[in-house]
């Protein structure tokens, strides 16, 4: 959005993206093979339960999440994941306790060689190498909108041992969400959109997750924030003609807008106003992707964004590309390249 008179770091942002993005064919093939293996075992396990007398309706699998939207980032700890949705041909009225449906999936996959957990939002199967988790697949369970009176899909929330009021079906249409997030931009702008999201997700993993654990904003929260507040950014020549994409400018603009959206919210438990960011679900308009974050975690998130913005500004003002990249490496880690002088 400006004349090219500062250090040009665009090619280093592209190199950084190539280093962190989940895009290598070998990695994709491994997870694709795991997915197919799990779906095959799931089918066999469901059939086995039906033979034993459990009435289980049909279901259809589909890809969802970062894998489906091509915004995945290679995790620093090496634990790759893939999200798969399972839409069962049943209504939430037929099965008011969604954990019952999750248990079908758990029982289908639970064999001595598998580590399978029923978690609040999904059923997760882990694969280990050398005693450490190497890959995992999250299976999200849905009630089909074709069966529900309001024609909406619902996701199963809850796990065994939780109180009845924490086991519920929540409105969710992941495919529509993905379509909304990824539509409305040119192919070139979408590529910058993806690079910015991947950079934010790596930043979050390095600068927030280790300090704030599960309360840090989830990857989907950052993705939806980018959907709401991202604008494509370009370098321009003296005549105002765009010459190339400017990921540094796009990130700076997005982080600035995110910080501007923090507002004071009354916290009845703490009896005071606290600063919070609301990242609204773009389809339902009723769900806040930051609703699970504590006051302390939200404060850490805001402070992290402020530190990130300060570094982005320092990189923007640098004349030397090496100095700019060194500053960016402070926030994005060792995968961000630094050119030799």
C-alpha positions in Angstrom: 0.0 0.0 0.0 3.0 2.3 -0.2 6.0 3.1 -2.4 8.8 0.6 -2.0 11.2 2.7 0.1 11.8 0.3 3.0 13.5 -3.0 3.3 11.9 -5.5 0.9 11.2 -8.7 2.9 8.4 -10.2 0.8 10.5 -13.0 -0.6 11.5 -14.0 2.9 7.8 -14.1 3.9 7.2 -16.5 1.0 10.2 -18.6 2.0 9.0 -18.7 5.6 5.6 -19.8 4.4 7.2 -22.6 2.3 9.1 -23.7 5.4 6.1 -23.9 7.8 3.1 -24.9 5.6 1.7 -28.3 5.7 2.2 -29.0 2.0 4.8 -31.6 1.4 3.4 -34.5 -0.6 5.0 -37.1 1.7 3.3 -35.5 4.8 0.0 -35.2 3.0 0.1 -38.8 1.8 0.9 -40.1 5.3 -2.2 -38.4 6.8 -4.3 -39.3 3.8 -3.4 -42.9 4.3 -4.1 -42.6 8.1 -7.5 -41.1 7.3 -8.4 -43.9 4.9 -7.2 -46.5 7.4 -9.2 -45.0 10.2 -12.4 -44.8 8.1 -12.0 -48.4 7.0 -11.5 -49.5 10.7 -14.5 -47.3 11.7 -16.7 -49.0 9.1 -15.6 -52.4 10.3 -16.2 -51.5 13.9 -19.6 -50.0 13.3 -20.6 -53.2 11.4 -19.4 -55.3 14.3 -21.6 -53.4 16.7 -24.6 -53.6 14.5 -24.1 -57.4 14.3 -24.0 -57.4 18.1 -27.3 -55.7 18.3 -26.6 -51.9 18.5 -28.7 -49.9 16.2 -26.4 -47.4 14.4 -27.6 -45.3 11.5 -25.5 -44.6 8.4 -23.0 -41.8 8.3 -20.9 -39.9 5.7 -17.3 -38.7 6.3 -15.9 -35.4 5.0 -12.7 -33.3 5.4 -12.8 -30.2 7.5 -10.6 -27.6 9.2 -7.2 -26.4 8.2 -6.5 -29.5 6.1 -9.6 -28.9 3.9 -8.8 -25.2 3.6 -5.1 -25.6 2.9 -4.0 -23.4 5.8 -2.3 -26.2 7.9 1.0 -25.5 9.6 3.7 -28.1 10.4 3.6 -28.2 14.3 6.7 -27.3 16.1 6.4 -30.5 18.2 5.9 -32.7 15.1 2.4 -33.9 16.1 0.5 -33.6 12.8 -3.2 -33.7 12.8 -6.2 -34.0 10.4 -9.8 -33.1 11.0 -12.5 -35.4 9.7 -16.3 -34.9 10.1 -18.7 -37.7 10.5 -22.3 -36.7 9.7 -24.7 -39.4 11.1 -28.2 -39.8 9.6 -30.0 -39.1 12.9 -31.7 -36.2 14.7 -30.6 -34.7 18.0 -34.1 -35.5 19.3 -33.6 -39.2 18.7 -30.3 -39.2 20.6 -30.4 -36.3 23.2 -27.2 -37.5 24.7 -24.5 -37.0 22.0 -22.0 -38.9 24.0 -23.9 -42.1 23.0 -23.1 -41.4 19.4 -19.5 -40.6 20.2 -19.2 -43.9 22.1 -20.1 -45.8 18.9 -17.1 -44.2 17.2 -14.9 -44.9 20.2 -15.9 -48.5 20.4 -15.4 -49.0 16.7 -11.8 -47.8 16.8 -10.8 -49.0 20.3 -8.5 -51.9 19.9 -5.3 -52.8 21.9 -3.0 -51.2 19.3 -4.9 -47.9 19.2 -4.9 -44.9 21.6 -8.4 -43.4 21.3 -9.9 -40.6 23.5 -13.4 -39.2 23.6 -12.8 -35.5 24.0 -15.3 -32.7 24.4 -15.5 -31.8 20.7 -14.3 -34.9 19.0 -13.0 -38.4 19.2 -9.2 -38.5 18.7 -7.1 -41.4 17.6 -3.3 -41.1 18.1 -0.5 -42.7 16.3 2.9 -43.0 18.0 6.5 -43.4 17.0 9.2 -44.0 19.5 6.7 -43.6 22.4 5.7 -40.1 21.3 2.6 -38.9 19.5 3.4 -38.4 15.8 0.0 -38.1 14.2 -3.5 -37.8 15.3 -6.9 -37.6 13.7 -9.8 -35.7 15.2 -13.2 -37.1 14.3 -16.0 -34.6 14.9 -19.5 -36.1 15.2 -22.5 -34.4 13.6 -26.3 -34.9 13.6 -27.5 -34.4 10.0 -29.6 -31.4 9.1 -31.6 -33.7 6.9 -33.0 -35.3 10.0 -33.4 -32.2 12.3 -36.6 -30.2 12.2 -34.8 -26.9 11.7 -32.6 -28.4 8.8 -29.4 -27.6 10.7 -26.4 -29.7 11.4 -25.4 -30.1 15.0 -22.0 -31.1 16.5 -21.8 -33.5 19.4 -20.3 -31.8 22.5 -19.4 -33.6 25.8 -17.6 -36.7 27.0 -18.1 -39.6 29.4 -18.3 -38.4 33.0 -19.4 -34.9 32.3 -22.7 -33.7 33.8 -25.8 -34.0 31.6 -26.0 -30.2 31.0 -22.5 -30.3 29.5 -23.4 -33.0 27.0 -25.3 -31.3 24.2 -25.7 -30.8 20.5 -24.6 -27.4 19.2 -25.5 -25.9 15.8 -22.5 -26.3 13.5 -22.1 -26.4 9.7 -18.3 -26.8 9.1 -18.7 -27.0 5.3 -20.6 -23.8 5.1 -18.1 -22.1 7.5 -15.3 -23.2 5.2 -17.0 -21.9 2.1 -17.7 -18.5 3.8 -14.1 -18.2 5.0 -12.5 -19.1 1.6 -14.9 -17.2 -0.7 -15.0 -13.6 -2.0 -11.3 -13.2 -2.9 -9.3 -13.6 -6.1 -7.0 -16.6 -6.2 -3.9 -14.4 -5.7 -5.4 -12.6 -2.7 -6.4 -16.0 -1.3 -2.8 -17.1 -1.4 -1.8 -14.1 0.7 -4.7 -14.7 3.0 -3.5 -18.3 3.5 0.1 -17.1 4.1 -1.0 -14.6 6.7 -3.1 -17.2 8.6 -0.2 -19.7 8.6 2.1 -17.1 9.9 -0.3 -16.2 12.7 -0.8 -19.9 13.6 3.0 -20.4 13.9 3.3 -17.3 16.0 0.5 -18.5 18.3 2.2 -21.9 18.7 5.5 -20.3 19.6 4.4 -17.2 21.6 1.1 -18.2 23.2 0.4 -21.9 23.5 3.3 -22.7 25.7 2.4 -19.9 28.2 -1.4 -20.2 28.1 -2.0 -23.9 27.3 -5.5 -24.8 26.1 -6.8 -21.4 26.9 -4.8 -19.8 24.0 -7.0 -18.9 21.0 -7.5 -21.9 18.7 -6.3 -21.9 15.1 -9.9 -21.6 13.9 -10.3 -18.4 16.0 -7.3 -16.8 14.2 -8.6 -18.0 10.9 -12.0 -16.4 11.5 -10.4 -13.3 12.7 -8.5 -13.1 9.4 -11.8 -13.7 7.6 -13.3 -10.7 9.3 -10.4 -8.2 9.3 -7.9 -9.2 6.6 -7.3 -6.9 3.6 -4.9 -7.8 0.8 -1.8 -5.6 0.8 0.5 -4.6 -2.0 3.7 -2.7 -2.6 3.2 0.2 -5.1 5.5 2.2 -7.3 5.7 5.9 -7.5 2.7 6.1 -9.8 0.5 4.1 -7.3 0.6 0.9 -9.4 0.7 -2.4 -7.4 4.0 -4.2 -8.0 3.9 -7.1 -5.6 2.2 -8.5 -2.6 3.2 -7.2 0.8 2.6 -9.8 3.5 4.3 -7.6 6.2 1.7 -4.9 5.5 -1.2 -7.4 5.4 -0.1 -8.8 8.8 0.4 -5.4 10.3 -3.0 -4.2 9.2 -4.7 -7.4 10.5 -3.1 -7.3 13.9 -3.9 -3.5 14.2 -7.5 -4.2 13.5 -7.7 -7.1 15.9 -6.3 -4.9 18.7 -8.8 -2.2 17.8 -11.6 -4.7 18.4 -10.8 -5.3 22.0 -13.6 -3.8 24.2 -14.3 -3.5 27.9 -16.7 -6.3 29.0 -18.3 -6.6 32.5 -17.1 -9.7 34.3 -19.7 -10.5 37.0 -17.5 -13.1 38.7 -14.5 -10.7 39.0 -16.8 -7.7 39.4 -14.9 -5.5 37.0 -14.6 -4.6 33.4 -12.1 -6.6 31.4 -10.7 -6.2 27.9 -11.9 -8.9 25.5 -11.9 -9.7 21.8 -15.0 -11.2 20.3 -14.4 -13.2 17.2 -17.9 -13.9 15.9 -18.9 -17.0 14.0 -19.5 -15.7 10.4 -22.5 -18.0 9.8 -24.4 -18.3 13.1 -23.5 -14.8 14.4 -24.1 -16.1 17.9 -20.9 -17.9 18.8 -17.7 -16.3 20.0 -14.5 -18.3 19.2 -12.8 -16.6 22.2 -15.6 -17.4 24.6 -13.6 -20.2 26.3 -10.6 -17.9 27.1 -10.1 -16.8 30.7 -9.4 -13.2 31.6 -5.8 -14.0 32.1 -5.5 -15.8 28.8 -7.3 -12.9 27.0 -4.8 -10.5 28.5 -1.9 -12.6 27.4 -3.4 -12.8 23.9 -3.7 -9.0 23.8 -0.2 -8.4 25.1 1.1 -11.0 22.6 -0.6 -9.1 19.7 0.9 -5.8 21.0 4.4 -7.3 21.0 3.9 -8.8 17.6 2.7 -5.4 16.2 5.7 -3.6 17.7 8.0 -6.1 15.9 6.1 -5.8 12.6 6.5 -2.0 12.8 10.2 -2.3 13.6 10.6 -4.6 10.5 8.6 -2.1 8.4 10.8 0.8 9.4 14.0 -1.1 8.8 16.1 -0.1 5.8 18.2 -3.3 5.8 16.4 -6.6 4.9 18.6 -8.5 7.3 17.7 -6.3 10.3 14.0 -6.6 9.3 14.1 -10.4 9.2 16.0 -10.6 12.5 13.2 -8.7 14.1 10.6 -10.9 12.5 12.4 -14.0 13.6 11.9 -12.9 17.2 8.2 -13.5 16.8 8.0 -16.2 14.1 10.9 -18.4 15.1 14.0 -19.9 13.5 12.1 -20.9 10.3 11.9 -17.2 9.3 15.0 -16.7 7.1 17.6 -14.0 7.6 19.7 -13.0 4.6 23.4 -12.7 4.8 24.7 -9.2 4.6 
